[in-house]
Each structure stands twice: as structure tokens, then as C-alpha cells.
């Protein structure tokens, strides 16, 4: 016997309730995202206001540059070398079909300087240094060191947050440049040493094709913006983390995930803007 409207009504109500709960859940997540973006913006303003004290005691920034930048050199250099070698192999295989294997240096250099250098270096920096910053600040909060500074009239923003933020902003462009340089060297090893491409053609075509303003400077701008984004997210998540082991671990995870998504989104926006300007 077919079901009547009255017999189907409870099923319809259940479906509507489930849809309503799903929409409400999406709305809550969106409101929470907007709130966190606003809180991050306010946090960044407070960090900038407290930066004067940090620059007057610049040794704090230098110490954090060593922690965030120098200690990230190994992963940046090794990763850049292997990325450049892979680009050299793939590029040679493609260019050989058109008899343009001498242009392998141009392919490797432009790929690294414009895109892969800043983006991959930013992702590695967020994974290594960003997570370490969040965990360190979160543990300081969990062990009440931040509260103790407030009680002693020492500004945590000027003493803890701002030096780590500016160290990340300073370190990121330098690490991206080293990544690109090692990538070009890796492409040279594969193209010239391993595959026999003429060294003079490799370097001369690269020098002729790579423009300082349009390629190198745009890559530096990208890495600088990525450094601001990663440093702001890492310090904010650490300062906002609940003072528990679970809270610190969750904040560290959010730092890596959020930084990766923000880097990729900013790369799209910056690339579109730079192509229009070019």
C-alpha cells in the first residue's frame, strides 16, 4: 500500500532538521573564522605597537633569528637542492623533445625565483619554525610564565611576541633566497654535470631571461609577505592556545595547516597582481 503524506511527514521533518543542523554548523564555523581573523588583526596591531621596545633591545630579535632562521638552514638547503635537481631532470626531458635542452637553466631559475622558492620555503618555514614558535609560546602560557611577566609589569608582547614575529619576517626572505640559489645549483648539477648541457649556455641564457625587477624582486616581495603571515599566525596561535597539553598541540596543528592554506592563497593573489602589473 503506498505511503500517504501523513505517513511520510515524520521522515520529511527528520530531513529538514538534519539540513537545519548542517546549515547551523556551517554558520558557526564561519562566524568562528571571522572572529579569529578579527582577533588576529587586533593581535597584529598590538605586536606592531610593542615593536619599538623590541628593536631597542635588538639582541632579542637576533637570538630569535638564530632559532628560527639559522636552525632551519639544513632543511631549506637540502630541500632546495633536491627540488632543483628534480626540476632539471623533468625540464631536460621536456625540452629535449623540442631541441631546446640548452634552455634548462632558464626553466629552473624562473620556476624557483618566481614560485617554488618563496612557496616551498614558506611551507617548510611554517612546518619547522612556525610550529616551534607556537609550541614555545603555548608552553610559556601553560606554565604561567606569561602571567608572571604581567605581574612583574613586563610586557609579553614586547618581550616574547614581537621578537619572534620580526625574526620570522627577517628570516623568511633570506631562507627563500637560499632555497632558490641551492635549487639553481641542483639544476646545474643535473643539467651540466650529469646530462652534459653546455655550461656557458646554461648560465648565459639564465642571465638573459631572468629579470631583476619582474622576477627576483617579485619573489622577494612574496617571501616577505609569507614571512609576515606565518609569523603572525604562529605567534597568535601560541598566545591564544588553551593552557593545556591538548590546547598547545591543537594550536601547533592549526599553525601548520592555517599557514599552508594562507601561503597558497596569498601566492595566488600576489601572482595575479604581479602578472597584471607586468
Secondary structure, 3 states (H helix, E strand, C coil): CCCCHHHHHHHHHHHHHHHHHHHHHHHHHHHHHHHHHHHHHHHHHHHHHCHHHHHHCHHHHHHHHHHHCHHHHHHHHHHHHHHHHHHHHHHHHHHHHHCCHHHHHHHHHHHHHHHHHHHHHHHHHHHHHHHHHHHHHHHHHHCCHHHHHHHCCCCHHHHHHHHHHHHHHHHHHHHHHHHHHHHHHHHHHHHHHHCCCCHHHHHHHHHHHCCHHHHHHHHHHHHHHHHHHHHHHHHHHHHHCCCCHHHHHHHHHHHHHHHHHHHHHHHHHHHHHHHHHC
